[in-house]
Amino acid sequence: MDARRVAGLLAGGRVALGAAVLIAPEAVTSRWLGEHARHPAVRYLAHSLGARDAALGALALVSLRSGQLAAAVQLACAGADAADALATVAARNELPPAGAFGTVAVAGAAALVELVLAQQLAAA
């Protein structure tokens, strides 16, 4: 599968996740955050996370028309995903083990894939 197609699929998933978090923050974040997802402040922060992911995903989709811009956006996505993974590692003792593991695995893998995609898109 070529880099643009993979980047497009990841971007679509990011938009979908962001929209889901905006629509139902507690339902989406409860697997990751456990009981913390019920706290009103956490719901507000989840909305910001959802908006961030929806915006990054939409930008990633639009950027696929330009190799250099697409590469830069993939780096931004990788940074966001790496931050999510690292924040989860830092808070792992406060989070449900399965949610923490899943988040670190998915966000960490996404960050690595996005770094590779950035390199491939820049070279295209």
Buried (B, 14 or more C-beta within 10 A) or exposed (E): EEBBEBBBEBBBBBBEBBBBBBEBBBEBBBBBBBEBBEEEEBBEBBBEBBBBBBEBBBBBBEBBEEBEBBBBBBBBBBBBBBEBBBEBBEEBEEBBEEBBEBBBEBBBEBBBBBBEBBBBBBEE
